[in-house]
Amino acid sequence: MSTDSAPQFLMDAQGSVTATAVVILADGEAGTADTDDTTLVLAPIHDADSLGAATGVPRLAPALSVTPLRDALLAQPRLALAFDSFGEGRPYSQARQLRAAGYQGQLIASGPAVVCDKVVPMRELGIDAFLFADESEAHRSAERLRAATATLPAPSPARAYRPVHRTGVI
């Protein structure tokens, strides 16, 4: 069983950040399902057989097609999407396809390409939680997510924009 030496930080859709121990199982490795809120067990999923044998939260490989496994994936309470490289767009498509198919569970973005700049677009596609290796990155992302989802105050009438033409106020 492989585990990261430093804790990772799980941010939910509301922007709260919690330290979490993450265990990433090797292909075909059995492990215990995550039973508490401080440990997250991720099991890599490459095909239908590995989905059936998964213990913990299934972590979908980017190359995995969601369509053939639709019913089995919709039955899962939590799914992790593997954002393993910055140029990889397939996890975005997986999130969109799962939400379009009616997936109601929690989608977790995991991997080194989960960074502050990508949290808002990920959230717009229906991803509910984000796993960060760096605590400061998690807190910056939480602030950015809150700022993006907050409603802006109404503009002040005193500072309203009034276009000015060369002959005067229009």
N, C-alpha and C positions, 0 to 999 in steps of 0.2 A: 504494500500500500504506500503510495507516495503522498507526502503532505508537504505543504510549504512551511519553511522554517519560521517566517514572520507571519503574524496574523494578517488577514485581509479584512477589508472593510466593506460591509454590505449597506448600500444606501437604498431606501425604499422610495416609492413615487412621491411621497410627501417631503422627502429630503432629510429624513432622520438617518443618521449613520451609526452603525454598531460594529464593534470588532467581532470578527467571526473566524474560527479555525476552519480551514478548508482542506478537505482530503479529496484528492483526485485519484481515482482508481485507475490502474492500468487496464488495457484491453483484456476482457475476459476474467478479470480479477473480481472475486466476491468480497463484499464488505458489509458492514452493518449499515442499515438505513439511518439517516439522521433523525434522531429522536428529540434533540433539544434545540434551543435557539442559538447556541453558541458554536455548533459544529455543522458544517455543510458538506455532505458527501456527494461528489459529482461522479457519475458513471458514464464513460464515453459510449455514445450510441452511433454505430455505423450502418446498421441494417435492422431488419425486423427481429432477427434472432437475439441480437444484443439488447434490444428494447425489452424483450420478454424476460431476459435474465438479469436485468438491471436491478441493483439495490441502491437506494439513495435517489438523488435527483438525476434524471437522465440529462446528459449534456450532448446536444445534437451536434454532430460533425457538420461543418459547412457544406460538404458535398452531399449530405443526406437529403433526399427528396421527401418533402412533407406529404405529398399527395398519396403515395401507396400506404403510408402508415397513419393516415388521417384519423381513423377511429381509435386506434391504440393511443395516439398522442393526445387526442381530446379527452381521454379518460384519466390522464395524468394530472395530479394536483399542482405540480411544479415542473417546469422545464428550464434548462439552462441552454443558452445559445453560445456557441464558441466563436468569439471575435478574436481569432488568433493572429491576424495580420491586418494592417491598416488598409490595404487594397482589397480586402475581401468583402464583397457586398452580399454574398448569399445569406448570412444570418439575418440581414435586414429583410430579405425576401421571405425567409422562414417565419419571422415574426408577423409580417403582413399576412401571409397565407394562413397562419394559425388563427389570428384574430378574425380574418374574413370567414374562416370555417366555423367560427363560433367558440373558439377556445376561451374558457372563463378562468383558467388557473393562472398561476403566477409565472411570468416569463422573466428569467434572470440573465442579464448580459454578463458574460465572464470572458476573461482573456486580456492580454496585454493591449489590445486595441480599444478597450473601454476607457476613454479619456474624457476630460471635461468638455471638450468641443463637440463631442458626439452624443452627449447625454440627451439634449433636447430633441434631436431628430429620432433617437432611439425611443424616447418616451412617446413621441407622436405616433410611432408605429405600434404602440401597445406594450412596450417592455416595462415591467413594473419594478424591477430591482436591478441594481448595478453592483458588480463586485470589483473593488479596486485594491491594488497592492499597496498604494500609498494613501495614508490618512489625509494629508493635506489636499491631495487630488480629489478625494471623496468629499471633503468639506467645500472646496471650490465648486465642485459639480452640484452640490446641494444648493449653494447660493445661486448658481446660474439657473438651475431648474426652478427655484422659487421665483426668481426675477422673470423668467420666461412665462410662468403660469400666473403671475400676479396681474390683476387688472390695473391699468394705468389710471391715475386720477384724471378727472375732467380738467381740460385746460382752463386756466383763469381767464375771465373775460377781459381783464385789464391787459393781459399779455397776448391777446388774440392777434393772429397775423392779419394785417390789413395790407393788401397790395397797394403799391404807390406807383402811379403813372407819372410821366414827366410833367403832366399838366395838373397833377394833384392826386388826391386819394380817389380811387375808383369806387 
